Amino acid sequence: MIKKPTEITITTDYITLGQFLKLADVIKSGGEAKIFLAENEVLIDGTADNRRGRKLRGGEVVEVLGQKFEIKK
């Protein structure tokens, strides 16, 4: 059985990867983002990216720590 990604809804045009990690409860504070991204692989639509300022938009899928999240606008 294929598990559907958890939906994360945003109300703005985009959210940065660092903000997303906090919103998705992957990290507790925005200050942890730099260290977390240096130590963990994050895939955005299947491509690795560790830039905390990376802009995520509706429809993109983020994979982190074995979980999938889909950005909804």
PQR file with spaces between the fields and no chain letter, atoms N, CA, C, O and H, PARSE charges and radii, in Angstrom:
ATOM       1  N    MET     1       0.840   -1.187    0.000 -0.4000 1.5000
ATOM       2  CA   MET     1       0.000    0.000    0.000 -0.0000 2.0000
ATOM       3  C    MET     1       0.885    1.250    0.000  0.5500 1.7000
ATOM       4  O    MET     1       1.816    1.360    0.797 -0.5500 1.4000
ATOM       5  N    ILE     2       0.591    2.165   -0.879 -0.4000 1.5000
ATOM       6  CA   ILE     2       1.365    3.399   -0.987 -0.0000 2.0000
ATOM       7  C    ILE     2       0.765    4.435   -0.040  0.5500 1.7000
ATOM       8  O    ILE     2      -0.433    4.714   -0.077 -0.5500 1.4000
ATOM       9  H    ILE     2      -0.166    2.076   -1.526  0.4000 1.0000
ATOM      10  N    LYS     3       1.615    4.990    0.796 -0.4000 1.5000
ATOM      11  CA   LYS     3       1.173    5.999    1.754 -0.0000 2.0000
ATOM      12  C    LYS     3       1.175    7.376    1.091  0.5500 1.7000
ATOM      13  O    LYS     3       2.153    7.773    0.457 -0.5500 1.4000
ATOM      14  H    LYS     3       2.588    4.763    0.826  0.4000 1.0000
ATOM      15  N    LYS     4       0.061    8.099    1.250 -0.4000 1.5000
ATOM      16  CA   LYS     4      -0.022    9.450    0.690 -0.0000 2.0000
ATOM      17  C    LYS     4       0.839   10.399    1.512  0.5500 1.7000
ATOM      18  O    LYS     4       0.967   10.234    2.725 -0.5500 1.4000
ATOM      19  H    LYS     4      -0.733    7.777    1.765  0.4000 1.0000
ATOM      20  N    PRO     5       1.428   11.392    0.852 -0.5600 1.5000
ATOM      21  CA   PRO     5       2.215   12.383    1.598  0.2800 2.0000
ATOM      22  C    PRO     5       1.323   13.186    2.557  0.5500 1.7000
ATOM      23  O    PRO     5       0.150   13.424    2.271 -0.5500 1.4000
ATOM      24  N    THR     6       1.881   13.591    3.671 -0.4000 1.5000
ATOM      25  CA   THR     6       1.195   14.484    4.594 -0.0000 2.0000
ATOM      26  C    THR     6       1.106   15.851    3.925  0.5500 1.7000
ATOM      27  O    THR     6       2.095   16.340    3.379 -0.5500 1.4000
ATOM      28  H    THR     6       2.835   13.398    3.903  0.4000 1.0000
ATOM      29  N    GLU     7      -0.058   16.463    3.964 -0.4000 1.5000
ATOM      30  CA   GLU     7      -0.236   17.774    3.331 -0.0000 2.0000
ATOM      31  C    GLU     7       0.104   18.891    4.309  0.5500 1.7000
ATOM      32  O    GLU     7      -0.351   18.893    5.452 -0.5500 1.4000
ATOM      33  H    GLU     7      -0.862   16.066    4.407  0.4000 1.0000
ATOM      34  N    ILE     8       0.908   19.834    3.845 -0.4000 1.5000
ATOM      35  CA   ILE     8       1.250   21.032    4.605 -0.0000 2.0000
ATOM      36  C    ILE     8       0.714   22.211    3.798  0.5500 1.7000
ATOM      37  O    ILE     8       1.153   22.452    2.674 -0.5500 1.4000
ATOM      38  H    ILE     8       1.278   19.832    2.916  0.4000 1.0000
ATOM      39  N    THR     9      -0.224   22.936    4.370 -0.4000 1.5000
ATOM      40  CA   THR     9      -0.855   24.050    3.663 -0.0000 2.0000
ATOM      41  C    THR     9      -0.175   25.367    4.004  0.5500 1.7000
ATOM      42  O    THR     9       0.080   25.671    5.169 -0.5500 1.4000
ATOM      43  H    THR     9      -0.581   22.740    5.283  0.4000 1.0000
ATOM      44  N    ILE    10       0.115   26.145    2.958 -0.4000 1.5000
ATOM      45  CA   ILE    10       0.686   27.480    3.145 -0.0000 2.0000
ATOM      46  C    ILE    10      -0.298   28.509    2.603  0.5500 1.7000
ATOM      47  O    ILE    10      -1.098   28.211    1.717 -0.5500 1.4000
ATOM      48  H    ILE    10      -0.092   25.898    2.012  0.4000 1.0000
ATOM      49  N    THR    11      -0.230   29.717    3.140 -0.4000 1.5000
ATOM      50  CA   THR    11      -1.145   30.781    2.702 -0.0000 2.0000
ATOM      51  C    THR    11      -0.418   31.864    1.913  0.5500 1.7000
ATOM      52  O    THR    11      -1.024   32.834    1.459 -0.5500 1.4000
ATOM      53  H    THR    11       0.420   29.960    3.860  0.4000 1.0000
ATOM      54  N    THR    12       0.895   31.683    1.759 -0.4000 1.5000
ATOM      55  CA   THR    12       1.702   32.635    1.006 -0.0000 2.0000
ATOM      56  C    THR    12       2.117   31.992   -0.315  0.5500 1.7000
ATOM      57  O    THR    12       1.813   30.823   -0.553 -0.5500 1.4000
ATOM      58  H    THR    12       1.388   30.895    2.129  0.4000 1.0000
ATOM      59  N    ASP    13       2.805   32.738   -1.174 -0.4000 1.5000
ATOM      60  CA   ASP    13       3.241   32.199   -2.462 -0.0000 2.0000
ATOM      61  C    ASP    13       4.273   31.088   -2.296  0.5500 1.7000
ATOM      62  O    ASP    13       4.326   30.156   -3.099 -0.5500 1.4000
ATOM      63  H    ASP    13       3.052   33.687   -0.981  0.4000 1.0000
ATOM      64  N    TYR    14       5.092   31.190   -1.250 -0.4000 1.5000
ATOM      65  CA   TYR    14       6.133   30.190   -1.021 -0.0000 2.0000
ATOM      66  C    TYR    14       6.474   30.144    0.463  0.5500 1.7000
ATOM      67  O    TYR    14       6.065   31.008    1.238 -0.5500 1.4000
ATOM      68  H    TYR    14       5.049   31.947   -0.598  0.4000 1.0000
ATOM      69  N    ILE    15       7.230   29.122    0.841 -0.4000 1.5000
ATOM      70  CA   ILE    15       7.784   29.003    2.187 -0.0000 2.0000
ATOM      71  C    ILE    15       9.218   28.521    2.016  0.5500 1.7000
ATOM      72  O    ILE    15       9.501   27.702    1.141 -0.5500 1.4000
ATOM      73  H    ILE    15       7.562   28.420    0.211  0.4000 1.0000
ATOM      74  N    THR    16      10.124   29.028    2.849 -0.4000 1.5000
ATOM      75  CA   THR    16      11.510   28.577    2.723 -0.0000 2.0000
ATOM      76  C    THR    16      11.644   27.186    3.348  0.5500 1.7000
ATOM      77  O    THR    16      10.834   26.790    4.187 -0.5500 1.4000
ATOM      78  H    THR    16       9.894   29.693    3.560  0.4000 1.0000
ATOM      79  N    LEU    17      12.661   26.465    2.934 -0.4000 1.5000
ATOM      80  CA   LEU    17      12.883   25.121    3.453 -0.0000 2.0000
ATOM      81  C    LEU    17      13.061   25.143    4.967  0.5500 1.7000
ATOM      82  O    LEU    17      12.538   24.270    5.660 -0.5500 1.4000
ATOM      83  H    LEU    17      13.319   26.787    2.253  0.4000 1.0000
ATOM      84  N    GLY    18      13.785   26.119    5.485 -0.4000 1.5000
ATOM      85  CA   GLY    18      13.970   26.236    6.934 -0.0000 2.0000
ATOM      86  C    GLY    18      12.648   26.431    7.657  0.5500 1.7000
ATOM      87  O    GLY    18      12.405   25.796    8.683 -0.5500 1.4000
ATOM      88  H    GLY    18      14.210   26.827    4.921  0.4000 1.0000
ATOM      89  N    GLN    19      11.785   27.306    7.131 -0.4000 1.5000
ATOM      90  CA   GLN    19      10.464   27.540    7.727 -0.0000 2.0000
ATOM      91  C    GLN    19       9.593   26.292    7.614  0.5500 1.7000
ATOM      92  O    GLN    19       8.842   25.959    8.531 -0.5500 1.4000
ATOM      93  H    GLN    19      11.983   27.822    6.297  0.4000 1.0000
ATOM      94  N    PHE    20       9.704   25.612    6.486 -0.4000 1.5000
ATOM      95  CA   PHE    20       8.921   24.397    6.270 -0.0000 2.0000
ATOM      96  C    PHE    20       9.261   23.329    7.304  0.5500 1.7000
ATOM      97  O    PHE    20       8.365   22.698    7.864 -0.5500 1.4000
ATOM      98  H    PHE    20      10.314   25.882    5.741  0.4000 1.0000
ATOM      99  N    LEU    21      10.557   23.124    7.560 -0.4000 1.5000
ATOM     100  CA   LEU    21      10.971   22.102    8.517 -0.0000 2.0000
ATOM     101  C    LEU    21      10.368   22.360    9.897  0.5500 1.7000
ATOM     102  O    LEU    21       9.994   21.421   10.600 -0.5500 1.4000
ATOM     103  H    LEU    21      11.286   23.636    7.105  0.4000 1.0000
ATOM     104  N    LYS    22      10.276   23.616   10.277 -0.4000 1.5000
ATOM     105  CA   LYS    22       9.664   23.967   11.559 -0.0000 2.0000
ATOM     106  C    LYS    22       8.155   23.736   11.500  0.5500 1.7000
ATOM     107  O    LYS    22       7.583   23.157   12.424 -0.5500 1.4000
ATOM     108  H    LYS    22      10.580   24.379    9.706  0.4000 1.0000
ATOM     109  N    LEU    23       7.509   24.180   10.434 -0.4000 1.5000
ATOM     110  CA   LEU    23       6.062   24.017   10.283 -0.0000 2.0000
ATOM     111  C    LEU    23       5.655   22.550   10.278  0.5500 1.7000
ATOM     112  O    LEU    23       4.597   22.196   10.796 -0.5500 1.4000
ATOM     113  H    LEU    23       7.973   24.651    9.683  0.4000 1.0000
ATOM     114  N    ALA    24       6.487   21.701    9.697 -0.4000 1.5000
ATOM     115  CA   ALA    24       6.192   20.264    9.612 -0.0000 2.0000
ATOM     116  C    ALA    24       6.615   19.513   10.884  0.5500 1.7000
ATOM     117  O    ALA    24       6.512   18.288   10.941 -0.5500 1.4000
ATOM     118  H    ALA    24       7.347   21.989    9.275  0.4000 1.0000
ATOM     119  N    ASP    25       7.088   20.239   11.895 -0.4000 1.5000
ATOM     120  CA   ASP    25       7.534   19.663   13.172 -0.0000 2.0000
ATOM     121  C    ASP    25       8.722   18.714   13.015  0.5500 1.7000
ATOM     122  O    ASP    25       8.871   17.768   13.789 -0.5500 1.4000
ATOM     123  H    ASP    25       7.171   21.235   11.848  0.4000 1.0000
ATOM     124  N    VAL    26       9.558   18.966   12.023 -0.4000 1.5000
ATOM     125  CA   VAL    26      10.778   18.175   11.848 -0.0000 2.0000
ATOM     126  C    VAL    26      11.851   18.712   12.788  0.5500 1.7000
ATOM     127  O    VAL    26      12.640   17.945   13.340 -0.5500 1.4000
ATOM     128  H    VAL    26       9.437   19.734   11.395  0.4000 1.0000
ATOM     129  N    ILE    27      11.879   20.041   12.968 -0.4000 1.5000
ATOM     130  CA   ILE    27      12.786   20.689   13.923 -0.0000 2.0000
ATOM     131  C    ILE    27      11.953   21.551   14.858  0.5500 1.7000
ATOM     132  O    ILE    27      10.813   21.892   14.543 -0.5500 1.4000
ATOM     133  H    ILE    27      11.239   20.664   12.519  0.4000 1.0000
ATOM     134  N    LYS    28      12.521   21.905   16.009 -0.4000 1.5000
ATOM     135  CA   LYS    28      11.768   22.677   16.998 -0.0000 2.0000
ATOM     136  C    LYS    28      11.877   24.184   16.795  0.5500 1.7000
ATOM     137  O    LYS    28      10.948   24.923   17.119 -0.5500 1.4000
ATOM     138  H    LYS    28      13.447   21.628   16.264  0.4000 1.0000
ATOM     139  N    SER    29      13.015   24.644   16.258 -0.4000 1.5000
ATOM     140  CA   SER    29      13.180   26.084   16.043 -0.0000 2.0000
ATOM     141  C    SER    29      13.903   26.332   14.729  0.5500 1.7000
ATOM     142  O    SER    29      14.609   25.467   14.212 -0.5500 1.4000
ATOM     143  H    SER    29      13.770   24.043   15.995  0.4000 1.0000
ATOM     144  N    GLY    30      13.713   27.523   14.209 -0.4000 1.5000
ATOM     145  CA   GLY    30      14.352   27.881   12.947 -0.0000 2.0000
ATOM     146  C    GLY    30      15.869   27.860   13.034  0.5500 1.7000
ATOM     147  O    GLY    30      16.547   27.639   12.031 -0.5500 1.4000
ATOM     148  H    GLY    30      13.139   28.226   14.630  0.4000 1.0000
ATOM     149  N    GLY    31      16.409   28.092   14.238 -0.4000 1.5000
ATOM     150  CA   GLY    31      17.847   28.086   14.434 -0.0000 2.0000
ATOM     151  C    GLY    31      18.481   26.719   14.219  0.5500 1.7000
ATOM     152  O    GLY    31      19.683   26.629   13.967 -0.5500 1.4000
ATOM     153  H    GLY    31      15.857   28.272   15.053  0.4000 1.0000
ATOM     154  N    GLU    32      17.693   25.660   14.314 -0.4000 1.5000
ATOM     155  CA   GLU    32      18.202   24.303   14.123 -0.0000 2.0000
ATOM     156  C    GLU    32      18.333   23.936   12.644  0.5500 1.7000
ATOM     157  O    GLU    32      18.971   22.935   12.318 -0.5500 1.4000
ATOM     158  H    GLU    32      16.717   25.733   14.518  0.4000 1.0000
ATOM     159  N    ALA    33      17.751   24.716   11.759 -0.4000 1.5000
ATOM     160  CA   ALA    33      17.675   24.357   10.340 -0.0000 2.0000
ATOM     161  C    ALA    33      19.046   24.138    9.707  0.5500 1.7000
ATOM     162  O    ALA    33      19.250   23.148    9.005 -0.5500 1.4000
ATOM     163  H    ALA    33      17.233   25.529   12.024  0.4000 1.0000
ATOM     164  N    LYS    34      19.980   25.043    9.944 -0.4000 1.5000
ATOM     165  CA   LYS    34      21.297   24.944    9.306 -0.0000 2.0000
ATOM     166  C    LYS    34      21.994   23.639    9.691  0.5500 1.7000
ATOM     167  O    LYS    34      22.522   22.937    8.828 -0.5500 1.4000
ATOM     168  H    LYS    34      19.814   25.848   10.514  0.4000 1.0000
ATOM     169  N    ILE    35      21.997   23.317   10.976 -0.4000 1.5000
ATOM     170  CA   ILE    35      22.644   22.084   11.449 -0.0000 2.0000
ATOM     171  C    ILE    35      21.903   20.865   10.922  0.5500 1.7000
ATOM     172  O    ILE    35      22.524   19.912   10.452 -0.5500 1.4000
ATOM     173  H    ILE    35      21.569   23.887   11.677  0.4000 1.0000
ATOM     174  N    PHE    36      20.574   20.892   11.000 -0.4000 1.5000
ATOM     175  CA   PHE    36      19.773   19.764   10.528 -0.0000 2.0000
ATOM     176  C    PHE    36      20.055   19.475    9.059  0.5500 1.7000
ATOM     177  O    PHE    36      20.247   18.321    8.675 -0.5500 1.4000
ATOM     178  H    PHE    36      20.069   21.666   11.382  0.4000 1.0000
ATOM     179  N    LEU    37      20.080   20.523    8.236 -0.4000 1.5000
ATOM     180  CA   LEU    37      20.291   20.344    6.801 -0.0000 2.0000
ATOM     181  C    LEU    37      21.720   19.887    6.478  0.5500 1.7000
ATOM     182  O    LEU    37      21.946   19.247    5.451 -0.5500 1.4000
ATOM     183  H    LEU    37      19.924   21.460    8.547  0.4000 1.0000
ATOM     184  N    ALA    38      22.673   20.209    7.339 -0.4000 1.5000
ATOM     185  CA   ALA    38      24.046   19.750    7.130 -0.0000 2.0000
ATOM     186  C    ALA    38      24.186   18.260    7.448  0.5500 1.7000
ATOM     187  O    ALA    38      25.072   17.592    6.915 -0.5500 1.4000
ATOM     188  H    ALA    38      22.489   20.729    8.174  0.4000 1.0000
ATOM     189  N    GLU    39      23.317   17.743    8.311 -0.4000 1.5000
ATOM     190  CA   GLU    39      23.429   16.364    8.778 -0.0000 2.0000
ATOM     191  C    GLU    39      22.415   15.400    8.170  0.5500 1.7000
ATOM     192  O    GLU    39      22.572   14.186    8.303 -0.5500 1.4000
ATOM     193  H    GLU    39      22.597   18.287    8.743  0.4000 1.0000
ATOM     194  N    ASN    40      21.382   15.909    7.507 -0.4000 1.5000
ATOM     195  CA   ASN    40      20.304   15.062    6.991 -0.0000 2.0000
ATOM     196  C    ASN    40      20.016   15.368    5.534  0.5500 1.7000
ATOM     197  O    ASN    40      20.130   16.512    5.093 -0.5500 1.4000
ATOM     198  H    ASN    40      21.254   16.895    7.399  0.4000 1.0000
ATOM     199  N    GLU    41      19.644   14.343    4.796 -0.4000 1.5000
ATOM     200  CA   GLU    41      19.288   14.530    3.390 -0.0000 2.0000
ATOM     201  C    GLU    41      17.822   14.942    3.274  0.5500 1.7000
ATOM     202  O    GLU    41      16.943   14.353    3.904 -0.5500 1.4000
ATOM     203  H    GLU    41      19.551   13.414    5.154  0.4000 1.0000
ATOM     204  N    VAL    42      17.585   15.942    2.474 -0.4000 1.5000
ATOM     205  CA   VAL    42      16.223   16.391    2.176 -0.0000 2.0000
ATOM     206  C    VAL    42      16.064   16.348    0.660  0.5500 1.7000
ATOM     207  O    VAL    42      16.890   16.887   -0.077 -0.5500 1.4000
ATOM     208  H    VAL    42      18.299   16.420    1.963  0.4000 1.0000
ATOM     209  N    LEU    43      14.994   15.703    0.203 -0.4000 1.5000
ATOM     210  CA   LEU    43      14.700   15.638   -1.230 -0.0000 2.0000
ATOM     211  C    LEU    43      13.497   16.507   -1.531  0.5500 1.7000
ATOM     212  O    LEU    43      12.481   16.442   -0.840 -0.5500 1.4000
ATOM     213  H    LEU    43      14.323   15.265    0.801  0.4000 1.0000
ATOM     214  N    ILE    44      13.617   17.314   -2.560 -0.4000 1.5000
ATOM     215  CA   ILE    44      12.508   18.141   -3.023 -0.0000 2.0000
ATOM     216  C    ILE    44      12.203   17.688   -4.434  0.5500 1.7000
ATOM     217  O    ILE    44      13.018   17.854   -5.343 -0.5500 1.4000
ATOM     218  H    ILE    44      14.443   17.367   -3.121  0.4000 1.0000
ATOM     219  N    ASP    45      11.027   17.117   -4.611 -0.4000 1.5000
ATOM     220  CA   ASP    45      10.641   16.502   -5.887 -0.0000 2.0000
ATOM     221  C    ASP    45      11.721   15.529   -6.374  0.5500 1.7000
ATOM     222  O    ASP    45      12.014   15.460   -7.568 -0.5500 1.4000
ATOM     223  H    ASP    45      10.366   16.983   -3.873  0.4000 1.0000
ATOM     224  N    GLY    46      12.309   14.779   -5.431 -0.4000 1.5000
ATOM     225  CA   GLY    46      13.279   13.750   -5.764 -0.0000 2.0000
ATOM     226  C    GLY    46      14.722   14.212   -5.901  0.5500 1.7000
ATOM     227  O    GLY    46      15.611   13.394   -6.136 -0.5500 1.4000
ATOM     228  H    GLY    46      12.071   14.835   -4.461  0.4000 1.0000
ATOM     229  N    THR    47      14.967   15.512   -5.758 -0.4000 1.5000
ATOM     230  CA   THR    47      16.318   16.060   -5.895 -0.0000 2.0000
ATOM     231  C    THR    47      16.812   16.572   -4.547  0.5500 1.7000
ATOM     232  O    THR    47      16.105   17.316   -3.867 -0.5500 1.4000
ATOM     233  H    THR    47      14.245   16.177   -5.567  0.4000 1.0000
ATOM     234  N    ALA    48      18.020   16.179   -4.160 -0.4000 1.5000
ATOM     235  CA   ALA    48      18.592   16.612   -2.882 -0.0000 2.0000
ATOM     236  C    ALA    48      18.830   18.119   -2.882  0.5500 1.7000
ATOM     237  O    ALA    48      19.305   18.689   -3.864 -0.5500 1.4000
ATOM     238  H    ALA    48      18.594   15.575   -4.712  0.4000 1.0000
ATOM     239  N    ASP    49      18.491   18.752   -1.758 -0.4000 1.5000
ATOM     240  CA   ASP    49      18.718   20.193   -1.607 -0.0000 2.0000
ATOM     241  C    ASP    49      18.870   20.486   -0.120  0.5500 1.7000
ATOM     242  O    ASP    49      18.045   20.052    0.685 -0.5500 1.4000
ATOM     243  H    ASP    49      18.105   18.289   -0.960  0.4000 1.0000
ATOM     244  N    ASN    50      19.908   21.212    0.248 -0.4000 1.5000
ATOM     245  CA   ASN    50      20.129   21.522    1.660 -0.0000 2.0000
ATOM     246  C    ASN    50      20.182   23.023    1.925  0.5500 1.7000
ATOM     247  O    ASN    50      20.728   23.451    2.942 -0.5500 1.4000
ATOM     248  H    ASN    50      20.578   21.565   -0.406  0.4000 1.0000
ATOM     249  N    ARG    51      19.626   23.818    1.030 -0.4000 1.5000
ATOM     250  CA   ARG    51      19.618   25.277    1.207 -0.0000 2.0000
ATOM     251  C    ARG    51      18.401   25.673    2.031  0.5500 1.7000
ATOM     252  O    ARG    51      17.267   25.506    1.580 -0.5500 1.4000
ATOM     253  H    ARG    51      19.182   23.470    0.204  0.4000 1.0000
ATOM     254  N    ARG    52      18.622   26.193    3.228 -0.4000 1.5000
ATOM     255  CA   ARG    52      17.478   26.518    4.091 -0.0000 2.0000
ATOM     256  C    ARG    52      16.626   27.648    3.525  0.5500 1.7000
ATOM     257  O    ARG    52      15.462   27.789    3.903 -0.5500 1.4000
ATOM     258  H    ARG    52      19.543   26.329    3.594  0.4000 1.0000
ATOM     259  N    GLY    53      17.182   28.450    2.632 -0.4000 1.5000
ATOM     260  CA   GLY    53      16.425   29.524    2.008 -0.0000 2.0000
ATOM     261  C    GLY    53      15.710   29.106    0.732  0.5500 1.7000
ATOM     262  O    GLY    53      15.049   29.928    0.098 -0.5500 1.4000
ATOM     263  H    GLY    53      18.127   28.336    2.326  0.4000 1.0000
ATOM     264  N    ARG    54      15.832   27.838    0.346 -0.4000 1.5000
ATOM     265  CA   ARG    54      15.170   27.324   -0.870 -0.0000 2.0000
ATOM     266  C    ARG    54      13.669   27.594   -0.776  0.5500 1.7000
ATOM     267  O    ARG    54      13.034   27.249    0.221 -0.5500 1.4000
ATOM     268  H    ARG    54      16.369   27.170    0.860  0.4000 1.0000
ATOM     269  N    LYS    55      13.109   28.205   -1.805 -0.4000 1.5000
ATOM     270  CA   LYS    55      11.681   28.530   -1.816 -0.0000 2.0000
ATOM     271  C    LYS    55      10.872   27.324   -2.281  0.5500 1.7000
ATOM     272  O    LYS    55      11.093   26.788   -3.367 -0.5500 1.4000
ATOM     273  H    LYS    55      13.624   28.485   -2.615  0.4000 1.0000
ATOM     274  N    LEU    56       9.938   26.912   -1.444 -0.4000 1.5000
ATOM     275  CA   LEU    56       9.043   25.804   -1.767 -0.0000 2.0000
ATOM     276  C    LEU    56       7.681   26.378   -2.124  0.5500 1.7000
ATOM     277  O    LEU    56       7.185   27.288   -1.460 -0.5500 1.4000
ATOM     278  H    LEU    56       9.758   27.347   -0.561  0.4000 1.0000
ATOM     279  N    ARG    57       7.089   25.841   -3.171 -0.4000 1.5000
ATOM     280  CA   ARG    57       5.788   26.327   -3.642 -0.0000 2.0000
ATOM     281  C    ARG    57       4.785   25.190   -3.684  0.5500 1.7000
ATOM     282  O    ARG    57       5.150   24.018   -3.593 -0.5500 1.4000
ATOM     283  H    ARG    57       7.492   25.102   -3.710  0.4000 1.0000
ATOM     284  N    GLY    58       3.515   25.549   -3.824 -0.4000 1.5000
ATOM     285  CA   GLY    58       2.450   24.560   -3.879 -0.0000 2.0000
ATOM     286  C    GLY    58       2.721   23.482   -4.919  0.5500 1.7000
ATOM     287  O    GLY    58       3.168   23.774   -6.028 -0.5500 1.4000
ATOM     288  H    GLY    58       3.219   26.501   -3.898  0.4000 1.0000
ATOM     289  N    GLY    59       2.447   22.231   -4.551 -0.4000 1.5000
ATOM     290  CA   GLY    59       2.624   21.111   -5.461 -0.0000 2.0000
ATOM     291  C    GLY    59       3.939   20.375   -5.293  0.5500 1.7000
ATOM     292  O    GLY    59       4.075   19.243   -5.758 -0.5500 1.4000
ATOM     293  H    GLY    59       2.083   21.994   -3.650  0.4000 1.0000
ATOM     294  N    GLU    60       4.915   20.999   -4.635 -0.4000 1.5000
ATOM     295  CA   GLU    60       6.203   20.335   -4.444 -0.0000 2.0000
ATOM     296  C    GLU    60       6.092   19.304   -3.319  0.5500 1.7000
ATOM     297  O    GLU    60       5.329   19.477   -2.369 -0.5500 1.4000
ATOM     298  H    GLU    60       4.804   21.919   -4.257  0.4000 1.0000
ATOM     299  N    VAL    61       6.873   18.226   -3.453 -0.4000 1.5000
ATOM     300  CA   VAL    61       6.896   17.160   -2.451 -0.0000 2.0000
ATOM     301  C    VAL    61       8.269   17.146   -1.792  0.5500 1.7000
ATOM     302  O    VAL    61       9.297   17.110   -2.468 -0.5500 1.4000
ATOM     303  H    VAL    61       7.493   18.085   -4.225  0.4000 1.0000
ATOM     304  N    VAL    62       8.268   17.174   -0.463 -0.4000 1.5000
ATOM     305  CA   VAL    62       9.500   17.174    0.319 -0.0000 2.0000
ATOM     306  C    VAL    62       9.601   15.842    1.056  0.5500 1.7000
ATOM     307  O    VAL    62       8.654   15.415    1.716 -0.5500 1.4000
ATOM     308  H    VAL    62       7.433   17.203    0.086  0.4000 1.0000
ATOM     309  N    GLU    63      10.756   15.193    0.939 -0.4000 1.5000
ATOM     310  CA   GLU    63      11.012   13.942    1.656 -0.0000 2.0000
ATOM     311  C    GLU    63      12.120   14.199    2.664  0.5500 1.7000
ATOM     312  O    GLU    63      13.199   14.673    2.311 -0.5500 1.4000
ATOM     313  H    GLU    63      11.526   15.540    0.403  0.4000 1.0000
ATOM     314  N    VAL    64      11.839   13.879    3.928 -0.4000 1.5000
ATOM     315  CA   VAL    64      12.821   14.078    4.987 -0.0000 2.0000
ATOM     316  C    VAL    64      12.590   13.048    6.088  0.5500 1.7000
ATOM     317  O    VAL    64      11.455   12.827    6.513 -0.5500 1.4000
ATOM     318  H    VAL    64      10.962   13.493    4.214  0.4000 1.0000
ATOM     319  N    LEU    65      13.661   12.425    6.543 -0.4000 1.5000
ATOM     320  CA   LEU    65      13.603   11.427    7.619 -0.0000 2.0000
ATOM     321  C    LEU    65      12.561   10.343    7.350  0.5500 1.7000
ATOM     322  O    LEU    65      11.855    9.908    8.260 -0.5500 1.4000
ATOM     323  H    LEU    65      14.582   12.604    6.199  0.4000 1.0000
ATOM     324  N    GLY    66      12.472    9.916    6.101 -0.4000 1.5000
ATOM     325  CA   GLY    66      11.550    8.846    5.745 -0.0000 2.0000
ATOM     326  C    GLY    66      10.095    9.265    5.626  0.5500 1.7000
ATOM     327  O    GLY    66       9.225    8.416    5.433 -0.5500 1.4000
ATOM     328  H    GLY    66      13.045   10.269    5.361  0.4000 1.0000
ATOM     329  N    GLN    67       9.816   10.543    5.737 -0.4000 1.5000
ATOM     330  CA   GLN    67       8.456   11.050    5.613 -0.0000 2.0000
ATOM     331  C    GLN    67       8.331   11.880    4.337  0.5500 1.7000
ATOM     332  O    GLN    67       9.286   12.517    3.893 -0.5500 1.4000
ATOM     333  H    GLN    67      10.523   11.233    5.894  0.4000 1.0000
ATOM     334  N    LYS    68       7.127   11.857    3.761 -0.4000 1.5000
ATOM     335  CA   LYS    68       6.852   12.690    2.588 -0.0000 2.0000
ATOM     336  C    LYS    68       5.807   13.726    2.965  0.5500 1.7000
ATOM     337  O    LYS    68       4.829   13.436    3.654 -0.5500 1.4000
ATOM     338  H    LYS    68       6.351   11.339    4.123  0.4000 1.0000
ATOM     339  N    PHE    69       6.043   14.941    2.491 -0.4000 1.5000
ATOM     340  CA   PHE    69       5.127   16.043    2.708 -0.0000 2.0000
ATOM     341  C    PHE    69       4.836   16.700    1.371  0.5500 1.7000
ATOM     342  O    PHE    69       5.740   16.872    0.553 -0.5500 1.4000
ATOM     343  H    PHE    69       6.837   15.177    1.930  0.4000 1.0000
ATOM     344  N    GLU    70       3.580   17.070    1.142 -0.4000 1.5000
ATOM     345  CA   GLU    70       3.213   17.799   -0.082 -0.0000 2.0000
ATOM     346  C    GLU    70       2.765   19.188    0.307  0.5500 1.7000
ATOM     347  O    GLU    70       1.918   19.359    1.183 -0.5500 1.4000
ATOM     348  H    GLU    70       2.846   16.930    1.806  0.4000 1.0000
ATOM     349  N    ILE    71       3.347   20.191   -0.357 -0.4000 1.5000
ATOM     350  CA   ILE    71       2.988   21.578   -0.111 -0.0000 2.0000
ATOM     351  C    ILE    71       1.672   21.870   -0.838  0.5500 1.7000
ATOM     352  O    ILE    71       1.550   21.619   -2.037 -0.5500 1.4000
ATOM     353  H    ILE    71       4.035   20.053   -1.069  0.4000 1.0000
ATOM     354  N    LYS    72       0.709   22.391   -0.117 -0.4000 1.5000
ATOM     355  CA   LYS    72      -0.575   22.803   -0.695 -0.0000 2.0000
ATOM     356  C    LYS    72      -0.739   24.291   -0.500  0.5500 1.7000
ATOM     357  O    LYS    72      -0.403   24.824    0.558 -0.5500 1.4000
ATOM     358  H    LYS    72       0.808   22.595    0.857  0.4000 1.0000
ATOM     359  N    LYS    73      -1.250   24.960   -1.503 -0.4000 1.5000
ATOM     360  CA   LYS    73      -1.504   26.408   -1.424 -0.0000 2.0000
ATOM     361  C    LYS    73      -2.991   26.637   -1.351  0.5500 1.7000
ATOM     362  O    LYS    73      -3.436   27.783   -1.279 -0.5500 1.4000
ATOM     363  H    LYS    73      -1.523   24.527   -2.362  0.4000 1.0000
